[in-house]
Amino acid sequence: MLAMYSGQIGLFSSQNLLLFFIMWELELIPVYLLLAMWGGKQRLYSATKFILYTAGSSVFLLMGALGIAFYASNEPTFNFETSANQSYPVTLEILFYIGFLIAFAVKSPIIPLHTWLPDTHGEAHYSTCMLLAGILLKMGAYGLVRINMELLSHAHSIFSSWLIIVGAIQIIYAASTSSGQKNLKKRIAYSSVSHMGTYQGRNLLYKRYVDSTPFLQIIISHDDLLSAGLLSVNKL
């Protein structure tokens, strides 16, 4: 638990891409152990699916971080501030953007890379589900804001409208799928996917036209409500 919290706090407070990546990977190990050791009969399957999805997407995160660090620089740097002031050719920036987007879309999650979450929620212990929904999903949302929007703003202006459309589809799809689930934890998992679609769309709109403060407020309220919902289901 302490290792997981350390990874999450380190990620949210990191000021360079290398530390961001290390903390991103550090929290995978304790989460995998929580999923594999406590839960339902299919917990090993869901834990393996989780680690394959997240570790596989981390390859794109690492490639993007290395690409940004070594591009057009005599001294490679992972510093966020330095990278934000760096300009890239449009094609290269789009490639970086897509790589980071894949990594964050898995963790957020964004459809169609969300399928690990219902299985994980369905088999995990309720306390683990609360950690997943309350903190883990927000790491992907934070990465999308911190890197895709801040460091790769030109590419983001190209993709933002499409991501808003994906977010709208995600809201409808996940909400309709949630209503057909007999497992209450899976139902909450799909509702969480739907909520993340809402936050994704709102964040992109606010980032384009105002600021991201309302998005952060909604994310915090989502943590409280979803964790309370899972706790209530546990008492039924």
ABEGO torsion letter per residue (X at the ends): XAAAAAAAAAAAABABAAAAAAAAAAAAAAAAAAAAABEBAAAAAAAAAAAAAAAAAAAAAAAAAAAAAABGBABBBABAAAAAABBBBAAAAAAAAAAAAAAAAAAOBBOAAAAAAAAAAAABBAAAAAAAAAAAAAAAAAAAAAAAAAABAAAAAAAAAAAAAAAAAAAAAAAAAAAABABAAAAAAAAAAAAAAAAAAAAAAAAAABBAAAAAAAAAAAAAAAAAAAAAAAAX
